Amino acid sequence: MDLNAYLKDRTALVDKALRAYLPCEDTLPASLHKAMRYSVFAGGKRVRPVLMIAACEAVGGNAARVVPAACAMEMIHTYSLIHDDLPAMDDDDFRRGRPTNHKVFGDDIAILAGDALLTEAFILLSNPVLNPDVDPGTQLKVIHTLSRCAGSLGMVGGQVVDMESEGREVDFPTLEYIHTHKTGALILAAIQCGGLIGGGDETALKALTTYGEAAGLAFQIADDVLDIVGDQDTLGKDIGSDQARGKTTYPALLGIEEARARALELRDIAVNALEPFKEAAEPLRQIAHYIVDRSS
């Protein structure tokens, strides 16, 4: 298959839906809705929603059925980036090649734009009109899965441990906790929710979970490496920021080559987990390779 064509098609599907679901810029309060749309449409790769769609398709579901949940996932991811960039957190000036949200709209509106995107995500997830083909039991499981992975036992918890570890020596279990929670949790949720909405059985969901855990950690390790060797113009964000803030990363702890080797090992674990799905999981296989080999 042509991965670029697949990514382009599925990204366009998500973007079209996001434009319809998000309040228009001139809807009061206009400043808030402009800030929300500014970050959502700042040129993200839509990795998480595309993974959700691909997981749904791997178990026999169709893309249209999972689009609302995929859009909710992107809203949660975008909210986390807006807050992550704030002066009280990572204090970044650029995201996806553009000034960060708080640099354009101010800290106050940026905080509220993130809050609003998080809330809007659960409006999408819980709206029966937008999810007519998803039975209520599955819908509840999806909401529970995404909530757990986004909260204090998932992404938010990982962010806290990441901040508390800055400037300190961190052991390997702590580093792995940060990565599997701060970044890996939402990627895992995307895979699991896609499998649930697509109608996957227990065996299929177990295989997808193995894929999601491995792919999520590989994604963050690749990010760590790119923060050292990447090009700022290509990445669209500040590079070298991890080292400047005293963060412990896989390259810092293991060295760049060992970190790359670990990412490749995780990629292979993810790909091998997809064997039961045969050709239906080819997009997931190629995305696993893309996650490790990407330059941005």
Rosetta blueprint (number, residue, H / E / L):
1 M L
2 D L
3 L H
4 N H
5 A H
6 Y H
7 L H
8 K H
9 D H
10 R H
11 T H
12 A H
13 L H
14 V H
15 D H
16 K H
17 A H
18 L H
19 R H
20 A H
21 Y H
22 L L
23 P L
24 C L
25 E L
26 D L
27 T L
28 L L
29 P L
30 A H
31 S H
32 L H
33 H H
34 K H
35 A H
36 M H
37 R H
38 Y H
39 S H
40 V H
41 F L
42 A L
43 G L
44 G L
45 K L
46 R L
47 V H
48 R H
49 P H
50 V H
51 L H
52 M H
53 I H
54 A H
55 A H
56 C H
57 E H
58 A H
59 V L
60 G L
61 G L
62 N L
63 A H
64 A H
65 R H
66 V H
67 V H
68 P H
69 A H
70 A H
71 C H
72 A H
73 M H
74 E H
75 M H
76 I H
77 H H
78 T H
79 Y H
80 S H
81 L H
82 I H
83 H H
84 D H
85 D L
86 L L
87 P L
88 A L
89 M L
90 D L
91 D L
92 D L
93 D L
94 F E
95 R E
96 R L
97 G L
98 R E
99 P E
100 T L
101 N H
102 H H
103 K H
104 V H
105 F H
106 G L
107 D H
108 D H
109 I H
110 A H
111 I H
112 L H
113 A H
114 G H
115 D H
116 A H
117 L H
118 L H
119 T H
120 E H
121 A H
122 F H
123 I H
124 L H
125 L H
126 S H
127 N L
128 P L
129 V L
130 L L
131 N L
132 P L
133 D L
134 V L
135 D L
136 P H
137 G H
138 T H
139 Q H
140 L H
141 K H
142 V H
143 I H
144 H H
145 T H
146 L H
147 S H
148 R H
149 C H
150 A H
151 G L
152 S L
153 L L
154 G L
155 M H
156 V H
157 G H
158 G H
159 Q H
160 V H
161 V H
162 D H
163 M H
164 E H
165 S L
166 E L
167 G L
168 R L
169 E L
170 V L
171 D L
172 F H
173 P H
174 T H
175 L H
176 E H
177 Y H
178 I H
179 H H
180 T H
181 H H
182 K H
183 T L
184 G H
185 A H
186 L H
187 I H
188 L H
189 A H
190 A H
191 I H
192 Q H
193 C H
194 G H
195 G H
196 L H
197 I H
198 G L
199 G L
200 G L
201 D L
202 E H
203 T H
204 A H
205 L H
206 K H
207 A H
208 L H
209 T H
210 T H
211 Y H
212 G H
213 E H
214 A H
215 A H
216 G H
217 L H
218 A H
219 F H
220 Q H
221 I H
222 A H
223 D H
224 D H
225 V H
226 L H
227 D H
228 I H
229 V H
230 G L
231 D L
232 Q H
233 D H
234 T H
235 L H
236 G L
237 K L
238 D L
239 I L
240 G L
241 S H
242 D H
243 Q H
244 A H
245 R L
246 G L
247 K L
248 T L
249 T L
250 Y H
251 P H
252 A H
253 L H
254 L H
255 G L
256 I H
257 E H
258 E H
259 A H
260 R H
261 A H
262 R H
263 A H
264 L H
265 E H
266 L H
267 R H
268 D H
269 I H
270 A H
271 V H
272 N H
273 A L
274 L L
275 E H
276 P H
277 F H
278 K H
279 E H
280 A H
281 A H
282 E H
283 P H
284 L H
285 R H
286 Q H
287 I H
288 A H
289 H H
290 Y H
291 I H
292 V H
293 D H
294 R L
295 S L
296 S L
